[in-house]
């Protein structure tokens, strides 16, 4: 049996069940794209504090955007079996939404490489959401981080994935 058969198709385990970094050296470098999303749910007063620029720690959305970019670039340092990748683009959209109320976060990550950037996009969203929480937790500790998920992945052997 191969490692994938023994581990139920999980590529990060060898045939003895030990975790390992997948060998991608034989894979061709292709353009890769991933988009992830999530949100921080909060009270309307906290959202107003952010959108009106009254947070004591400063520009919440600007700092969260930079934190998300940094998070994407540091993914291989945080997730043990992720490959360090030459990321060619990271962008974050942080959109206040009074209907939640809260902030919707979306990250887009691109590379030209041998493995995808799904984890980088998910890490970017996670770090941006955590930064929003950190910057206004003094006024609302009950905020929740929700719905972090991959919504689009394109490139590589498995092709395109779009969340429903």
Secondary structure as the mmCIF struct_conf table of DSSP 4:
data_model
#
loop_
_struct_conf.conf_type_id
_struct_conf.id
_struct_conf.beg_label_comp_id
_struct_conf.beg_label_asym_id
_struct_conf.beg_label_seq_id
_struct_conf.end_label_comp_id
_struct_conf.end_label_asym_id
_struct_conf.end_label_seq_id
HELX_RH_AL_P HELX_RH_AL_P1 UNK A 3 UNK A 6
TURN_TY1_P TURN_TY1_P1 UNK A 7 UNK A 9
TURN_TY1_P TURN_TY1_P2 UNK A 11 UNK A 12
STRN STRN1 UNK A 13 UNK A 13
TURN_TY1_P TURN_TY1_P3 UNK A 15 UNK A 16
BEND BEND1 UNK A 17 UNK A 17
STRN STRN2 UNK A 19 UNK A 19
TURN_TY1_P TURN_TY1_P4 UNK A 25 UNK A 26
BEND BEND2 UNK A 27 UNK A 27
HELX_LH_PP_P HELX_LH_PP_P1 UNK A 28 UNK A 29
STRN STRN3 UNK A 30 UNK A 41
HELX_RH_AL_P HELX_RH_AL_P2 UNK A 44 UNK A 51
TURN_TY1_P TURN_TY1_P5 UNK A 52 UNK A 53
TURN_TY1_P TURN_TY1_P6 UNK A 56 UNK A 57
BEND BEND3 UNK A 58 UNK A 58
HELX_RH_AL_P HELX_RH_AL_P3 UNK A 60 UNK A 73
TURN_TY1_P TURN_TY1_P7 UNK A 74 UNK A 74
HELX_RH_AL_P HELX_RH_AL_P4 UNK A 75 UNK A 78
BEND BEND4 UNK A 79 UNK A 79
TURN_TY1_P TURN_TY1_P8 UNK A 80 UNK A 81
HELX_LH_PP_P HELX_LH_PP_P2 UNK A 82 UNK A 84
STRN STRN4 UNK A 87 UNK A 97
TURN_TY1_P TURN_TY1_P9 UNK A 98 UNK A 101
STRN STRN5 UNK A 102 UNK A 113
BEND BEND5 UNK A 114 UNK A 115
HELX_RH_AL_P HELX_RH_AL_P5 UNK A 118 UNK A 136
TURN_TY1_P TURN_TY1_P10 UNK A 137 UNK A 139
TURN_TY1_P TURN_TY1_P11 UNK A 141 UNK A 142
STRN STRN6 UNK A 144 UNK A 154
BEND BEND6 UNK A 156 UNK A 156
TURN_TY1_P TURN_TY1_P12 UNK A 157 UNK A 158
STRN STRN7 UNK A 161 UNK A 162
#
